[in-house]
Amino acid sequence: MLQLNDKVAIVTGGGRGNGRGVAMALADHGAAVMVCDLNEENAKSVAKEICDKGGRAIAAYCDVTKEEDVDKMVKQTIDAFGPVTTLINNAGVIYWKDFFEQTLEEFRREVRINLDSVFICTKAVAKTMIENKIHGSIVNFSSESVTACFPEGIGYSASKGGVQAITLALAGYLAPHRIRVNCIAPGPTPTGMNTFMHDAVDQIGATIPLGRCGDCYKDHGNICCFLASDEYSGWITAESILVDGGKNKIPYIYDPNNAPKFST
């Protein structure tokens, strides 16, 4: 089993959805976890759930668009568990709105939370990794919206495209310090941001080649554990991994009974 007992992880937006799934998975594999979120009660609930299962976790309020909040949260993590080895930049927001109805402030808020936070949190954490000679791992949450058309998610798509770009740039910058930077791009997954999906999980899942929607823990949480592990992914950096059940790469749902026939 993949072991992360020597890891200290920060998960932003860890109070629900993918963040909760990632925090739980990291803790189940042995990592000590800082669960930070703008909703402190949600963060505390996840941390308590981890501790009740015998894991190690603390929680903190953190506005990831504010450097002072992030610096304080990182210090809390180090004081509690020691040097940070793993950062999961998951915090995000989306406005499902028509382009002409979305305001500039809404667009800017998506960029602040989805992209600026990656810059702010990575800067704060990578500095401590370098100071402590930690060969760490940073995982950024992008989205399938970078490669698929999301006409009612213009700001979200733009900000997540930026996440993929900054991932590549940071991977190059931090490679001399043996700090790996990757991102994952989840496909359709029922979360607190995607409440419209909750009543249509089966229907949406039926359109995906592997036959289901994503799972916050099993799919996105476990791949973050893989990317946090030096043993399993120690030579992987600058990658964007599409975790979508084949939705964006396979042009049709493969049915062996209706597959095209090729002459030999």
C-alpha positions in Angstrom: 0.0 0.0 0.0 1.2 3.5 -0.8 2.5 5.0 2.4 2.6 8.7 3.2 3.5 8.6 6.9 6.4 11.0 6.4 4.3 13.6 4.6 2.8 16.8 5.9 0.1 18.1 3.5 -1.9 21.3 3.1 -5.2 21.0 1.3 -6.8 24.3 0.3 -10.6 24.3 0.0 -10.5 21.2 2.1 -13.8 21.6 3.7 -16.0 19.9 1.1 -16.0 18.3 -2.3 -12.7 17.4 -3.9 -10.8 19.1 -1.1 -12.5 16.9 1.5 -11.9 13.8 -0.6 -8.2 14.6 -1.1 -7.7 15.4 2.7 -9.3 12.1 3.7 -7.3 10.1 1.2 -4.0 11.7 2.2 -4.8 11.0 5.9 -5.8 7.5 5.2 -2.5 6.9 3.6 -0.7 8.2 6.7 -0.1 11.9 5.9 -0.6 14.7 8.5 -3.1 17.1 7.0 -3.9 20.8 7.4 -7.5 21.3 6.2 -7.9 24.9 5.3 -11.0 26.6 4.0 -12.9 29.8 3.9 -15.6 28.0 5.8 -13.9 27.2 9.0 -16.6 25.0 10.3 -16.4 22.7 7.3 -12.7 22.5 7.7 -13.0 21.6 11.4 -15.6 18.9 10.5 -13.2 17.3 8.0 -10.3 17.4 10.4 -12.4 15.9 13.2 -13.5 13.1 10.9 -9.9 12.3 10.1 -8.9 12.4 13.8 -11.8 10.2 14.8 -10.5 7.6 12.4 -7.1 7.7 14.0 -5.5 10.1 11.5 -3.6 13.4 12.0 -5.3 16.6 11.0 -5.9 20.2 12.0 -8.1 22.9 10.5 -7.8 26.6 9.8 -9.8 29.4 8.4 -7.9 30.7 5.3 -8.7 33.1 2.6 -6.3 31.9 -0.1 -6.4 35.2 -1.9 -4.7 36.9 1.0 -1.0 36.5 1.6 -1.3 37.2 5.3 -3.9 34.4 5.8 -1.8 31.9 3.8 1.4 32.8 5.7 -0.4 32.3 9.0 -1.9 29.0 7.9 1.5 27.6 6.7 3.1 28.6 10.1 0.2 26.8 11.9 0.9 23.7 9.9 4.7 23.7 10.5 4.2 24.4 14.2 1.8 21.4 14.5 3.5 18.8 12.2 6.8 20.0 11.0 8.0 21.1 7.5 5.3 21.0 4.7 6.1 18.3 2.1 2.9 18.5 0.0 0.6 21.2 -1.2 -2.7 20.6 -2.8 -4.0 23.8 -4.4 -7.7 22.8 -4.7 -9.7 25.9 -3.6 -11.9 27.1 -6.4 -15.2 28.8 -7.4 -17.3 28.8 -10.5 -20.2 30.9 -11.8 -22.5 29.0 -14.2 -23.7 32.0 -16.1 -24.2 33.2 -19.6 -21.2 35.2 -20.8 -23.2 38.4 -21.3 -24.8 38.1 -17.8 -21.5 37.5 -15.9 -20.1 40.6 -14.3 -16.4 41.7 -14.5 -16.2 41.3 -10.7 -17.5 37.7 -10.9 -14.9 37.0 -13.6 -12.1 38.6 -11.5 -13.2 36.6 -8.4 -12.9 33.3 -10.3 -9.4 34.3 -11.3 -8.5 35.5 -7.8 -9.6 32.3 -6.1 -8.8 29.8 -8.8 -5.5 31.2 -10.1 -4.1 33.9 -7.8 -4.4 31.4 -4.9 -2.0 29.0 -6.7 0.6 31.8 -7.0 0.1 32.9 -3.3 0.0 29.4 -1.7 2.8 28.0 -3.8 5.1 30.9 -3.1 4.5 30.6 0.7 4.9 26.8 0.8 7.8 26.4 -1.7 9.8 28.9 0.2 9.6 26.7 3.3 10.4 23.6 1.3 13.6 25.2 0.0 14.6 26.5 3.4 14.1 23.0 4.9 15.6 21.2 1.9 12.3 19.3 1.3 11.9 17.6 -2.1 8.2 18.3 -2.1 5.2 17.9 -4.3 2.7 20.5 -5.3 -0.5 19.5 -7.0 -2.8 22.1 -8.6 -6.4 21.5 -9.5 -7.1 22.4 -13.1 -10.2 21.2 -15.0 -11.4 19.4 -18.0 -12.8 22.8 -19.0 -9.3 23.6 -20.4 -9.7 21.1 -23.1 -13.5 20.9 -23.4 -15.9 23.7 -24.3 -17.7 25.2 -21.3 -19.8 28.0 -22.8 -21.4 28.8 -19.5 -18.1 28.8 -17.6 -16.0 31.4 -19.3 -14.2 32.7 -16.3 -13.7 29.3 -14.8 -12.2 28.0 -18.0 -9.9 31.0 -18.3 -8.7 30.7 -14.8 -8.1 26.9 -15.0 -6.2 27.4 -18.2 -4.0 29.7 -16.2 -3.5 27.0 -13.6 -2.2 24.6 -16.2 0.2 27.3 -17.5 1.5 28.3 -14.1 2.0 24.6 -13.3 4.4 24.2 -16.2 6.3 27.4 -15.3 6.5 26.6 -11.6 7.7 23.0 -12.4 10.6 24.5 -14.4 11.4 27.1 -11.7 11.3 24.7 -8.8 12.9 21.6 -10.5 16.5 22.6 -9.4 15.2 22.3 -5.8 13.7 18.9 -6.5 10.2 20.2 -5.9 7.7 18.6 -8.3 4.7 20.5 -9.6 1.8 18.8 -11.4 -1.9 19.4 -11.9 -4.9 17.2 -12.3 -7.9 18.0 -14.4 -11.1 16.4 -13.1 -14.0 15.5 -15.3 -17.6 15.5 -14.2 -17.7 15.0 -10.4 -20.6 15.8 -8.1 -19.4 18.4 -5.6 -20.7 21.4 -3.7 -19.8 23.6 -6.8 -21.7 21.2 -9.1 -24.9 20.9 -7.3 -26.8 20.6 -10.6 -25.2 17.2 -11.1 -26.5 15.6 -8.0 -29.9 14.7 -9.5 -28.3 13.6 -12.8 -25.3 11.5 -11.8 -26.5 8.4 -13.5 -27.5 10.2 -16.7 -24.2 12.1 -16.9 -22.2 8.9 -16.0 -23.8 7.1 -18.9 -22.2 9.5 -21.3 -18.7 8.8 -20.0 -16.8 6.0 -21.6 -15.9 4.4 -18.3 -19.6 4.5 -17.3 -19.7 6.8 -14.2 -18.9 10.2 -12.8 -15.8 11.0 -10.8 -15.4 10.4 -7.1 -13.8 13.0 -4.9 -11.9 10.4 -2.8 -11.4 7.4 -5.0 -10.4 9.2 -8.2 -9.1 12.7 -7.3 -8.0 12.0 -3.7 -6.0 8.9 -4.6 -4.3 10.4 -7.6 -3.1 13.3 -5.3 -1.7 10.6 -3.0 0.1 9.1 -5.9 1.6 12.5 -6.9 2.6 13.1 -3.3 4.6 9.9 -3.1 8.3 10.1 -3.8 8.4 6.3 -4.3 5.5 6.2 -6.9 5.8 9.5 -8.7 9.3 10.8 -7.8 10.2 11.4 -11.5 7.0 13.1 -12.6 6.7 16.8 -12.9 5.2 19.4 -15.2 2.3 17.0 -16.0 -1.4 17.7 -16.4 -3.4 14.5 -15.8 -6.9 14.4 -17.1 -9.0 12.4 -14.7 -12.3 12.1 -16.5 -13.1 8.4 -17.3 -12.1 9.0 -20.9 -14.7 11.7 -21.6 -12.4 14.1 -23.4 -10.2 11.7 -25.3 -12.5 9.0 -26.4 -14.9 10.2 -29.1 -17.6 7.6 -28.5 -18.8 5.2 -25.9 -17.3 1.8 -26.9 -19.9 -0.9 -27.1 -18.4 -4.2 -28.4 -21.8 -5.1 -29.8 -21.9 -2.0 -31.9 -18.3 -1.4 -32.6 -17.3 -0.6 -36.2 -16.2 -3.6 -38.2 -12.8 -3.3 -40.0 -11.9 -5.5 -42.9 -8.7 -7.6 -42.6 
